[in-house]
Amino acid sequence: MLQHQDHFHGSDLEKIEKIYGIHKEEIVSFSANVNPLGLSGKLRASLAEHLDAITSYPDREYTELRKVIAAYCDTEYDRIIVGNGSTELISLFIQIEHPSKAMIIGPTYSEYEREVSLGGGTSLYFPLKESADFQFNLERLETQLNESIDLLIICNPNNPTSSAITRKEMRAILDICKQHDIFVMVDETYVEFAEKYDEINAVSLTNYYNNIVILRGISKFFAAPGLRLGYAITGNQDLIKAVNTKQNPWTINSLAEIAGKLMFTDDAYIRQTKELISRERARIVTALRKIDGLKVYEPTANFVLVRILRDDVTADTMFDAAIRQKMMIRNCSTFPFLDNKYIRFCFMNPEDNDRLVNCIREVMSQ
């Protein structure tokens, strides 16, 4: 397993508070990739009315919640699996598939490799090339896939590169993997932020392929990481049965169940989120590309990857400058194939985005 140097995660605000002496409530986290609008208005207005739900068990099958999610994703509810955050589902699927060898398209989220390792398997990476701006290359992947690989793991859009694979390319990947008996796990945590959602969203492929499972959650788009609600879509009924057998009952609490039914139907919130991120993504990328000494990779999700080209400035330099102004960005040197020249940050409200751009500009002008 690759060994990575520890750096601050988007949830490490308590550590920041202790080291820098800044109250965590004052920090704007550009590192967590969470929707800057905060909670759904529909959820905020209605959840308190449902507090009595915690006096009884939720529906063991979560039927109504799964129907709401299915309508949101435009699929059938019997293809939906719910879990205690997408992290639980990642763990469950990897335990069930139990791959001896997994291929991970990277650089990406380290939890995939960790879960494969916990199950006794090994991981190898298919690296997205910086020389190609971290864009996916189907022909190159095809040469790397063979019968020795049991599981292909794809984050789409990918964290931290913010690049994406189209549904047309995903279909080709599934065809290739079918030939080699490879199962494909696709993490679509950030797909709802994508400008070209209809070209990237792979849910419809579960109607035709049984070697794919798609993972999503509410932590990022719906700004509710504390509720711990994740879900998956698959057409593989054997996998669904295996999950139902292995998963603990009532893994989602009553309030999270109710919250899900509220937020997935908040059409105004969903539209406002997409409009805000689309507008700020275009505006901030344009501003960043006017700053000398930076390479800005084209983002698909609600965050952008930036490479620092100057020899005398590192990701540590940029992190320190930003946190002293109460803004937290991500040093990407913990990701495989990236070093201390890469930073990642998400798009927040316009005034906060402007403050961060000004901070970066100041550092690069010194």
C-alpha positions in Angstrom: 0.0 0.0 0.0 1.2 3.5 -0.8 2.2 5.4 2.3 0.9 9.0 2.4 2.1 11.9 4.7 -0.7 13.1 6.9 -2.3 16.4 6.2 -5.5 18.2 7.3 -8.8 16.8 6.0 -11.8 18.9 5.5 -13.3 17.6 8.8 -10.2 18.4 10.9 -11.3 21.8 12.1 -10.7 20.9 15.7 -7.0 20.2 14.9 -6.8 23.5 13.1 -8.3 25.3 16.0 -5.7 23.8 18.4 -2.7 24.5 16.2 -3.5 27.9 14.8 -5.6 29.3 17.7 -8.6 30.0 15.4 -12.1 29.2 16.5 -13.4 26.5 14.2 -16.7 28.4 13.8 -14.7 31.2 12.1 -13.1 29.0 9.5 -14.5 28.8 6.0 -13.8 25.2 4.9 -12.9 25.1 1.2 -11.5 21.7 1.8 -14.7 19.7 2.7 -16.4 20.2 -0.7 -19.7 20.8 0.9 -22.6 22.8 -0.7 -22.2 26.4 0.6 -26.0 26.9 0.7 -26.1 24.7 3.8 -29.1 22.6 4.6 -32.1 22.3 2.3 -34.7 25.0 3.3 -37.4 22.4 3.2 -35.5 20.1 5.6 -34.6 23.0 7.9 -38.3 24.1 8.1 -39.8 20.7 8.6 -37.4 18.4 10.4 -38.3 19.7 13.9 -41.9 18.7 13.3 -40.8 15.1 13.0 -38.8 14.7 16.2 -41.2 12.2 17.6 -40.0 9.8 15.0 -37.1 8.9 17.2 -39.4 7.2 19.7 -40.0 4.4 17.2 -38.0 2.2 14.8 -37.7 3.2 11.2 -39.1 1.0 8.5 -36.7 -1.9 8.3 -36.9 -1.9 4.5 -36.8 1.9 4.1 -39.4 1.5 1.3 -40.7 5.0 1.1 -37.2 6.5 1.3 -36.0 4.2 -1.4 -38.9 5.3 -3.6 -38.1 8.9 -3.1 -34.4 8.3 -4.0 -35.4 6.3 -7.0 -37.6 9.1 -8.3 -34.8 11.6 -7.7 -32.4 9.3 -9.7 -34.9 8.3 -12.3 -34.7 4.5 -11.6 -36.7 1.8 -9.9 -36.8 1.6 -6.1 -35.8 -2.1 -6.0 -32.4 -1.1 -7.4 -31.8 1.2 -4.4 -29.7 0.2 -1.4 -29.4 2.7 1.5 -26.7 2.8 4.1 -25.1 4.7 6.9 -23.2 7.1 4.6 -21.5 6.1 1.4 -18.5 5.0 3.5 -20.5 2.1 4.9 -21.6 1.1 1.4 -18.1 1.2 0.0 -17.0 -1.1 2.9 -19.9 -3.5 2.4 -19.5 -3.8 -1.4 -15.7 -4.4 -1.1 -16.3 -7.0 1.6 -18.9 -8.8 -0.6 -16.8 -8.6 -3.8 -13.7 -9.5 -1.7 -11.3 -8.7 -4.5 -7.8 -10.2 -4.4 -6.7 -7.4 -6.8 -8.5 -4.1 -7.4 -7.6 -1.4 -9.9 -8.3 2.2 -8.8 -8.4 5.1 -11.2 -6.3 7.7 -9.4 -5.2 10.0 -7.8 -8.3 9.6 -5.8 -10.0 9.1 -2.4 -7.8 6.8 -0.2 -10.7 5.0 1.5 -11.0 2.6 -1.5 -7.4 1.4 -1.2 -7.8 1.1 2.6 -11.0 -1.1 2.3 -9.4 -3.4 -0.2 -6.4 -3.8 2.0 -8.5 -4.6 5.1 -10.1 -7.4 3.1 -6.7 -8.9 2.4 -6.6 -7.7 -1.2 -4.1 -5.6 -3.1 -4.6 -2.4 -5.1 -2.9 -1.1 -8.2 -3.5 2.3 -9.7 -4.4 3.4 -13.2 -2.9 6.9 -13.1 -4.6 9.8 -14.8 -1.7 11.7 -16.5 -0.9 15.3 -15.6 0.4 15.7 -19.1 -3.2 15.1 -20.3 -4.6 17.4 -17.6 -5.8 14.3 -15.7 -8.4 13.5 -18.4 -9.4 9.9 -18.8 -8.1 7.8 -21.7 -10.2 4.7 -22.5 -7.7 3.1 -24.9 -4.9 3.3 -22.3 -7.2 1.7 -19.6 -8.2 -1.1 -21.9 -4.6 -2.2 -22.2 -4.4 -2.5 -18.4 -7.5 -4.6 -17.8 -7.3 -8.4 -17.6 -8.6 -11.5 -15.8 -6.3 -10.9 -12.8 -8.3 -7.9 -11.7 -11.6 -8.5 -9.8 -12.7 -4.9 -9.2 -12.4 -1.6 -10.9 -13.0 1.5 -8.7 -13.9 4.8 -10.3 -14.7 8.1 -8.6 -16.7 10.1 -11.2 -16.3 13.1 -11.1 -13.0 12.3 -9.6 -11.6 13.7 -6.3 -9.3 15.6 -6.4 -8.8 16.2 -10.1 -12.4 17.2 -10.8 -12.2 15.4 -14.1 -15.0 13.1 -15.3 -15.8 10.1 -17.5 -18.8 10.4 -19.8 -21.6 7.8 -19.7 -20.6 6.7 -23.2 -17.1 6.0 -22.0 -18.5 4.2 -18.9 -20.6 1.9 -21.1 -17.4 1.0 -23.0 -15.6 0.4 -19.7 -18.4 -1.9 -18.6 -18.2 -3.9 -21.9 -14.5 -4.4 -21.5 -14.9 -5.4 -17.8 -17.6 -7.8 -18.7 -15.2 -9.6 -21.0 -12.7 -10.0 -18.1 -15.3 -10.7 -15.4 -14.5 -7.4 -13.6 -17.0 -5.7 -11.3 -17.1 -1.9 -11.4 -17.8 0.3 -8.5 -18.5 4.0 -9.4 -18.6 6.7 -6.7 -20.8 9.5 -8.0 -20.6 11.6 -4.8 -20.0 14.8 -6.9 -22.0 14.1 -10.0 -24.9 16.3 -9.1 -22.6 19.4 -9.2 -21.6 18.7 -12.8 -22.5 21.1 -15.5 -23.1 18.2 -17.9 -24.9 15.9 -15.5 -26.9 14.2 -18.2 -23.7 13.2 -20.0 -21.9 11.9 -16.9 -24.7 10.3 -14.7 -24.4 6.5 -15.2 -27.6 5.4 -13.4 -29.3 4.4 -16.6 -26.6 1.9 -17.2 -27.8 -0.2 -14.3 -30.8 -1.2 -16.5 -28.4 -3.0 -18.9 -25.4 -4.1 -16.9 -25.1 -6.3 -13.8 -21.4 -5.6 -13.2 -21.9 -2.1 -11.9 -22.9 -0.4 -8.6 -23.2 3.4 -8.3 -22.6 5.0 -4.9 -23.9 8.4 -3.8 -24.6 10.3 -0.6 -26.0 13.5 0.9 -22.9 14.8 2.6 -21.7 17.0 -0.2 -24.5 18.1 -2.5 -27.1 18.3 0.4 -24.6 19.6 2.9 -25.6 17.0 5.5 -22.5 14.9 6.4 -23.7 14.5 10.0 -26.9 12.7 9.0 -24.8 9.7 7.6 -27.2 8.8 4.7 -25.8 7.1 1.6 -27.3 5.1 -1.2 -26.4 2.9 -4.1 -28.0 1.9 -7.4 -27.4 -1.5 -9.0 -29.3 -3.9 -11.3 -27.5 -6.8 -9.7 -30.1 -8.5 -7.6 -27.6 -11.0 -6.2 -25.5 -8.1 -4.9 -28.6 -6.5 -3.3 -29.5 -9.8 -1.6 -25.9 -10.1 -0.3 -26.0 -6.6 1.1 -29.3 -7.2 2.8 -27.9 -10.3 4.4 -24.7 -8.7 5.6 -25.9 -5.2 6.6 -27.0 -4.6 10.1 -30.7 -3.7 10.5 -31.8 -0.1 11.0 -28.5 1.2 9.9 -30.2 4.6 9.1 -31.9 6.4 12.0 -35.4 7.7 11.9 -34.5 11.3 11.5 -32.1 10.6 8.6 -34.8 8.6 6.9 -37.3 11.5 7.2 -34.6 14.1 6.2 -33.9 12.1 3.0 -37.5 12.1 2.0 -37.6 15.9 2.5 -34.3 17.0 0.9 -34.6 14.9 -2.3 -37.8 16.6 -3.1 -36.6 20.2 -2.5 -36.5 21.2 -6.1 -35.8 24.9 -5.4 -32.8 24.0 -3.3 -31.5 21.6 -6.0 -31.9 24.2 -8.7 -30.3 27.0 -6.6 -27.3 24.8 -5.8 -26.7 23.9 -9.4 -27.0 27.5 -10.5 -24.6 28.8 -7.8 -21.9 26.2 -8.4 -22.1 26.6 -12.2 -21.8 30.4 -12.0 -19.0 30.4 -9.4 -17.1 27.6 -11.1 -16.8 29.6 -14.3 -16.1 32.9 -12.6 -13.4 31.6 -10.2 -11.6 29.5 -12.8 -11.4 32.5 -15.1 -9.9 34.6 -12.2 -7.4 31.9 -11.3 -6.2 31.6 -14.9 -5.2 35.2 -14.8 -2.7 34.6 -11.9 0.8 33.9 -13.1 2.5 30.8 -11.8 -0.6 28.6 -11.6 -1.9 25.8 -13.7 -5.7 25.4 -13.3 -7.2 22.1 -14.4 -10.7 22.2 -16.0 -13.2 21.3 -13.2 -16.3 19.2 -13.6 -17.4 19.0 -9.9 -17.8 21.7 -7.2 -14.0 22.0 -6.6 -10.9 22.7 -8.7 -7.4 21.3 -8.7 -4.5 23.8 -9.1 -0.8 23.2 -9.6 1.7 25.7 -8.3 4.4 26.3 -10.9 6.8 28.5 -8.9 9.7 26.7 -7.3 9.6 28.9 -4.1 5.9 28.4 -3.4 4.4 25.1 -2.2 1.0 23.7 -1.1 2.1 24.2 2.5 2.8 27.9 1.8 -0.6 28.4 0.3 -2.4 26.4 3.0 -0.7 28.5 5.8 -1.5 31.8 4.0 -5.1 30.8 3.6 -5.7 29.4 7.1 -4.3 32.6 8.7 -7.1 34.4 6.9 -9.5 31.8 8.3 -9.9 29.8 5.1 -9.0 26.1 4.8 -7.9 24.6 1.5 -6.6 21.1 0.8 -2.9 20.3 0.4 -3.1 17.4 -2.1 0.3 15.8 -1.4 -1.5 13.0 0.4 -3.0 11.8 -2.8 -1.0 9.2 -4.9 0.9 10.8 -7.8 0.5 14.3 -6.5 3.1 16.3 -4.6 3.5 19.4 -2.5 2.7 21.6 -5.5 -1.0 20.7 -5.8 -3.9 22.4 -3.9 -7.7 21.7 -4.1 -10.6 23.9 -3.0 -14.3 24.0 -3.5 -16.5 26.8 -4.7 -18.3 28.6 -1.8 -20.3 31.8 -1.7 -19.1 34.6 -4.0 -17.6 36.8 -1.2 -15.7 33.9 0.3 -14.5 32.8 -3.2 -13.2 36.3 -3.8 -11.3 36.4 -0.5 -9.6 33.1 -1.4 -8.7 34.2 -4.9 -7.2 37.4 -3.4 -5.2 35.4 -0.9 -3.8 33.2 -3.6 -3.0 36.2 -5.8 -1.1 37.8 -2.9 1.0 34.7 -2.3 1.8 34.4 -6.0 2.7 38.1 -6.3 5.3 38.1 -3.5 
